[in-house]
Amino acid sequence: MSELIEIRMPRYDPAMESGKIIKWFKKEGDKVAKGEPLVLIETEKVAVEYPSPYDGIIEKILFEKGEVKVGQTIAYINPNISSEKANMQKDVLATPSARRIAREFNVDLKNIQGTGPHGRITAEDVQRYIETIKQSPIKSSNDSVDYELLELSQFRVSIAEKMVKSSTNIPQVPLFFEVYFDEMIKLAKSYEQKGTPISLSSIIIKATSLAIRKHPLINSSFENNKIKIFKSINIGYALNTKEGLIVVVIKNADKKNILEINNELELLKKKAESNSLEPKDVLGSTFTITNLGPYEVNYFIPLINYPQAAILAIGKIEDKFQIENKSIRKTCMLTLVFDHRIMDGAQAALFAKELKNYIENPFLLFI
């Protein structure tokens, strides 16, 4: 195979050790053009279309699906495009957008009846076909036990695997602490009055990043009986999407102001909603924040985002009557879950105290 060109598992992030092959857009014997989508690869919680780096024929696919180490050969391309193995399939009458969607979801256009002019397949035709497949339930043939099986998406499988690894390998300890949000809410309102509305999440991300800067041990991971402390403070923020929980990343959050963080977070939310997140948007987080307050959850204990050292959970903001001065304060219960191998309770409590101080006194975020 000296004339063949190796296609290797690409690396999208310095910390990436492997990628999961989800599907191939081409099969052995097919022609492929340079830049044309070749294989769909999952890296953590985002799927990426890897384009062919060469023109040629797919000579051999070594891994149809599954986890493959970075740098490992996954296929061979024959640069001789006149090979007899070229698969000359009859063209199907379809719009470019229909072809793009069909390629993305691995749909054979020959199975779709076109409704466009002269029977041309439109993007709407492909989307209807995909929805029909998704809505077809798998039911038991046993009349006495009727049930429906739901196939897990690749994202959901990835989340499940990561959660099992987290709960199995990390000794996790939760700390609960109540925080007053009055001043932070006032800060958000002041931005809104100036015509630049910001989310409370953006302020919390900034506060967390500065607290981490003073307590860097919490920005680490446990590897081979050593503690790896990260120099960059990259805050992961959990978003709920149609595909499941996706953690987007605000890199170097401690070096950005609140407006910059807010704009970046809003952009990531839009990209998540439109299913257009890139590897750089979800890889490289060193500490994670998850917020169930908008879902009316008072407090909860999350699992650490493996292999990080800790995760912060935010609950519902509530009114609390203060007996001593007969006033009502805005309070919220926060939960810090930490890796007990990396730090003790006292060290984690010092970080929680620092974070509480930043949230209750947000003017410190500007010093």
Order of alpha helices (4+ residues) and beta strands (2+ residues): beta-beta-beta-beta-beta-beta-beta-beta-alpha-alpha-beta-beta-alpha-beta-alpha-alpha-beta-beta-beta-beta-alpha-alpha-beta-beta-beta-alpha
